[in-house]
Amino acid sequence: MSPLFVGGRKIYGSLSSAPSSGVTEGDEYYNSAENQKYIYSGATNSWRKASGGISTTDADPFGDSSVIATFPLNGNATSLSGTTFSGTLSGDNGAARFATGGQYGQYYNSIGNTYLSSTSTSIRPSGSFSLTFWYKSNTTGQDNKRLLTVQGTTICAGWNNYNNSLGFYTGTGSSNVNTTPLVTRVAQIPDASINDNSWHHLGFTISATNTWSIYLDGYAYSGAVSGEQRSFNNGTFFAVTTYDTGTGYNTIGGIDQIRLFSRVLTASEIQDLYNES
């Protein structure tokens, strides 16, 4: 099928699979098998679902095999199949830890002495990566409480509640699970905007050279600071509401729909994930 040219973009109409040659940024096609429109991203050389078209059951929402893990957290801590890591997070992963009233169905309910984690190398990013999830808490002033942290071979990054705000930290990673990376707070979101008893979509992207962006409810958020130093991921590559699979540094709050990617997402892709249904 020959495409139509509209404003410099090619629109291919209804096809059973994506065009594979001659495509450029912004080109579109409609997948007749999925009843879904796709838009081509030149930055990642891949087709992504158009805004609003992503479902919580999509393991690989952008169709480029960039998803390391997707955790819907509906009654269990198992990643969807079709991702690099398709196992189950260790820790307090029984049915009693999941509650109704999440952003999408059930959510993981961390009460301050519970956690999920993994030491699997298949969940460990090797270079650039991105992380998105939904978070809800009405507990302010949490003192040095880890929320969600990732240790890659090159970069370590994640979120920690401290000093009446949720801080974003980055540092050098390690391929050794027994190495505890040092990280520095580089941005923060005040308690009034994040620990306010509402569901919020959090995201960050980080390159292998430690160029990062953070997102709140679908939009880029500044909040840049030059903050204190911490240590992350003592004995894990991926940790939800814990530092060392203990109970001393555990955030109180709800977590829903975690997605970990092996590349830097674009701002529009973060917006698509915020709008997923």
Secondary structure per residue as TSV (DSSP state, phi and psi in degrees):
chain	resnum	aa	ss	phi	psi
A	1	M	-	360.0	128.6
A	2	S	-	-79.6	137.2
A	3	P	-	-78.8	158.5
A	4	L	E	-87.9	147.8
A	5	F	E	-106.7	117.3
A	6	V	E	-129.0	112.5
A	7	G	T	57.0	35.9
A	8	G	T	85.3	-6.2
A	9	R	E	-99.8	150.5
A	10	K	E	-100.4	128.4
A	11	I	E	-115.5	114.4
A	12	Y	E	-88.5	-12.4
A	13	G	E	76.9	-148.1
A	14	S	E	-91.3	121.6
A	15	L	E	-136.2	157.3
A	16	S	S	-85.4	-16.0
A	17	S	S	-151.6	164.7
A	18	A	-	-72.0	141.5
A	19	P	-	-59.4	143.0
A	20	S	-	-113.8	-4.5
A	21	S	S	-143.6	152.5
A	22	G	S	72.0	17.5
A	23	V	-	-97.1	148.5
A	24	T	-	-136.2	171.5
A	25	E	T	-48.6	127.6
A	26	G	T	90.3	-7.6
A	27	D	-	-62.3	151.7
A	28	E	E	-129.7	151.5
A	29	Y	E	-150.1	157.0
A	30	Y	E	-107.2	120.8
A	31	N	E	-82.5	109.3
A	32	S	T	-70.2	-25.6
A	33	A	T	-74.3	-31.5
A	34	E	T	-103.8	-8.8
A	35	N	T	53.6	50.7
A	36	Q	E	-145.0	135.1
A	37	K	E	-86.2	140.2
A	38	Y	E	-120.8	148.9
A	39	I	E	-123.6	137.7
A	40	Y	E	-85.6	131.9
A	41	S	E	-104.5	112.5
A	42	G	T	-67.9	-27.4
A	43	A	T	-65.5	-33.5
A	44	T	T	-114.6	1.3
A	45	N	T	52.4	48.0
A	46	S	E	-151.1	160.4
A	47	W	E	-92.5	135.6
A	48	R	E	-123.9	151.2
A	49	K	E	-65.2	142.3
A	50	A	-	-65.5	156.9
A	51	S	T	-51.1	132.5
A	52	G	T	87.9	-5.1
A	53	G	-	-94.8	-3.7
A	54	I	-	-84.7	136.7
A	55	S	-	-108.5	152.5
A	56	T	T	-64.2	-16.5
A	57	T	T	-91.6	-0.3
A	58	D	-	-78.3	111.4
A	59	A	S	-69.3	-37.5
A	60	D	S	-124.7	78.0
A	61	P	T	-63.7	-24.6
A	62	F	T	-103.6	4.1
A	63	G	S	64.3	25.5
A	64	D	S	-122.8	13.5
A	65	S	S	59.4	30.3
A	66	S	-	-92.0	-4.0
A	67	V	E	-83.6	122.6
A	68	I	E	-80.8	-43.5
A	69	A	E	-157.4	145.7
A	70	T	E	-131.5	119.2
A	71	F	E	-115.4	101.0
A	72	P	-	-67.0	-26.1
A	73	L	-	60.7	38.0
A	74	N	S	-98.1	81.5
A	75	G	S	87.1	-7.6
A	76	N	S	-155.9	172.1
A	77	A	-	-113.2	38.7
A	78	T	B	-99.6	135.1
A	79	S	-	-74.7	148.5
A	80	L	-	-63.3	147.4
A	81	S	T	-68.9	155.5
A	82	G	T	93.8	6.4
A	83	T	S	-114.6	164.9
A	84	T	S	-59.7	-46.5
A	85	F	-	-103.4	115.9
A	86	S	-	-121.3	25.4
A	87	G	S	-94.4	-161.8
A	88	T	B	-117.8	135.0
A	89	L	-	-67.9	142.8
A	90	S	E	-81.6	170.2
A	91	G	E	109.6	-143.8
A	92	D	S	-84.9	76.4
A	93	N	-	-110.0	15.7
A	94	G	S	-75.1	164.8
A	95	A	G	-57.8	-28.3
A	96	A	G	-66.3	-18.7
A	97	R	G	-86.2	-1.4
A	98	F	E	-112.4	139.6
A	99	A	E	-129.6	156.9
A	100	T	S	-79.3	161.7
A	101	G	-	96.1	20.2
A	102	G	-	-75.5	179.4
A	103	Q	S	-62.2	-37.0
A	104	Y	S	-134.0	97.7
A	105	G	S	68.5	-128.4
A	106	Q	-	-83.0	167.2
A	107	Y	E	-145.3	164.9
A	108	Y	E	-84.5	123.4
A	109	N	E	-103.7	103.2
A	110	S	E	-93.5	123.2
A	111	I	E	-106.2	12.8
A	112	G	S	106.7	-17.2
A	113	N	S	-131.4	25.4
A	114	T	-	-125.1	159.3
A	115	Y	-	-165.2	166.4
A	116	L	E	-133.5	147.3
A	117	S	E	-162.2	171.1
A	118	S	E	-151.4	144.3
A	119	T	-	-110.4	10.7
A	120	S	-	-71.0	133.7
A	121	T	G	-69.5	-17.8
A	122	S	G	-74.8	-14.8
A	123	I	G	-99.0	-0.7
A	124	R	S	-89.6	115.3
A	125	P	-	-65.2	145.7
A	126	S	S	-94.9	-19.5
A	127	G	S	-148.8	-124.2
A	128	S	-	-63.3	150.3
A	129	F	E	-157.3	168.2
A	130	S	E	-138.3	150.9
A	131	L	E	-139.0	133.3
A	132	T	E	-134.3	151.0
A	133	F	E	-170.0	169.2
A	134	W	E	-105.0	143.6
A	135	Y	E	-141.1	139.4
A	136	K	E	-143.2	129.0
A	137	S	-	-154.2	145.2
A	138	N	-	-114.1	17.3
A	139	T	-	-100.1	106.5
A	140	T	-	-91.7	165.8
A	141	G	S	65.2	28.7
A	142	Q	-	-68.4	128.0
A	143	D	-	-98.3	98.7
A	144	N	S	61.2	56.1
A	145	K	E	-114.7	115.5
A	146	R	E	-67.1	140.3
A	147	L	E	-107.1	-66.9
A	148	L	E	-150.0	121.4
A	149	T	E	-134.2	148.0
A	150	V	E	-132.8	126.7
A	151	Q	E	-105.6	110.5
A	152	G	-	-96.0	175.9
A	153	T	S	-69.1	-28.2
A	154	T	S	-106.4	-41.1
A	155	I	E	-130.2	143.2
A	156	C	E	-117.5	136.6
A	157	A	E	-157.1	158.3
A	158	G	E	163.5	-167.8
A	159	W	E	-116.9	143.3
A	160	N	E	-147.0	129.4
A	161	N	E	-80.7	124.9
A	162	Y	E	-167.5	145.3
A	163	N	T	58.9	45.8
A	164	N	T	59.4	34.4
A	165	S	E	-162.0	163.6
A	166	L	E	-98.8	117.3
A	167	G	E	-98.8	148.1
A	168	F	E	-107.3	130.1
A	169	Y	E	-125.3	146.6
A	170	T	E	-136.3	157.0
A	171	G	E	-173.2	-175.9
A	172	T	E	-78.9	135.3
A	173	G	-	-88.4	-166.2
A	174	S	-	-163.1	148.4
A	175	S	S	-84.5	-5.3
A	176	N	-	-99.0	118.6
A	177	V	T	-65.6	-21.2
A	178	N	T	-87.6	-0.8
A	179	T	-	-86.9	133.9
A	180	T	-	-105.5	103.4
A	181	P	-	-67.4	146.6
A	182	L	E	-91.1	134.2
A	183	V	E	-130.8	158.5
A	184	T	E	-124.8	137.6
A	185	R	E	-68.4	121.0
A	186	V	E	-114.8	-11.8
A	187	A	E	-158.4	162.5
A	188	Q	E	-154.4	154.2
A	189	I	E	-122.6	123.3
A	190	P	E	-60.3	149.9
A	191	D	H	-51.4	-39.6
A	192	A	H	-61.4	-23.0
A	193	S	H	-101.5	-10.3
A	194	I	H	-131.8	-42.1
A	195	N	S	-97.4	61.4
A	196	D	S	-122.2	21.1
A	197	N	S	65.7	29.0
A	198	S	S	-127.8	151.0
A	199	W	-	-73.1	130.6
A	200	H	E	-129.4	141.4
A	201	H	E	-91.1	121.1
A	202	L	E	-111.3	142.5
A	203	G	E	-152.0	153.9
A	204	F	E	-146.8	153.4
A	205	T	E	-124.7	144.8
A	206	I	E	-148.0	133.4
A	207	S	-	-88.4	169.0
A	208	A	T	-65.5	-17.5
A	209	T	T	-101.0	15.0
A	210	N	-	68.6	35.5
A	211	T	-	-94.3	122.5
A	212	W	E	-131.4	162.0
A	213	S	E	-143.8	145.5
A	214	I	E	-118.7	155.7
A	215	Y	E	-135.0	140.5
A	216	L	E	-127.3	120.4
A	217	D	T	52.2	45.7
A	218	G	T	90.6	-8.5
A	219	Y	E	-123.8	149.0
A	220	A	E	-59.8	139.5
A	221	Y	E	-126.3	133.0
A	222	S	-	-79.0	-90.0
A	223	G	-	61.1	19.3
A	224	A	B	-63.9	136.3
A	225	V	-	-141.5	166.4
A	226	S	-	-113.9	96.6
A	227	G	-	-111.2	-165.2
A	228	E	-	-78.1	165.5
A	229	Q	E	-99.6	143.2
A	230	R	E	-134.0	-178.7
A	231	S	E	-122.9	143.6
A	232	F	-	-122.8	159.1
A	233	N	-	50.8	58.7
A	234	N	T	-76.6	95.6
A	235	G	T	93.1	10.1
A	236	T	-	-140.6	161.1
A	237	F	S	-99.0	-25.4
A	238	F	E	-141.3	123.7
A	239	A	E	-137.4	129.0
A	240	V	E	-111.5	115.1
A	241	T	S	58.7	37.3
A	242	T	-	-155.7	160.6
A	243	Y	S	-102.6	-45.0
A	244	D	S	-138.8	28.1
A	245	T	S	58.4	21.4
A	246	G	S	-101.6	-157.1
A	247	T	S	-123.9	4.8
A	248	G	T	-82.9	-17.8
A	249	Y	T	-133.4	42.6
A	250	N	B	-106.1	123.3
A	251	T	-	-64.9	143.1
A	252	I	E	-96.1	120.1
A	253	G	E	164.5	175.7
A	254	G	E	-102.9	145.3
A	255	I	E	-128.1	137.6
A	256	D	E	-144.3	147.7
A	257	Q	E	49.7	70.2
A	258	I	E	-85.8	133.2
A	259	R	E	-132.4	128.7
A	260	L	E	-118.9	128.1
A	261	F	E	-118.0	155.3
A	262	S	S	-96.1	21.5
A	263	R	S	-152.9	173.2
A	264	V	-	-81.5	117.3
A	265	L	-	-74.4	153.3
A	266	T	-	-82.0	164.2
A	267	A	H	-61.2	-36.9
A	268	S	H	-70.5	-31.2
A	269	E	H	-70.3	-37.7
A	270	I	H	-60.6	-41.8
A	271	Q	H	-63.9	-38.5
A	272	D	H	-62.6	-41.1
A	273	L	H	-67.8	-37.0
A	274	Y	H	-61.5	-34.2
A	275	N	T	-92.6	5.1
A	276	E	-	-62.7	156.2
A	277	S	-	-130.2	360.0
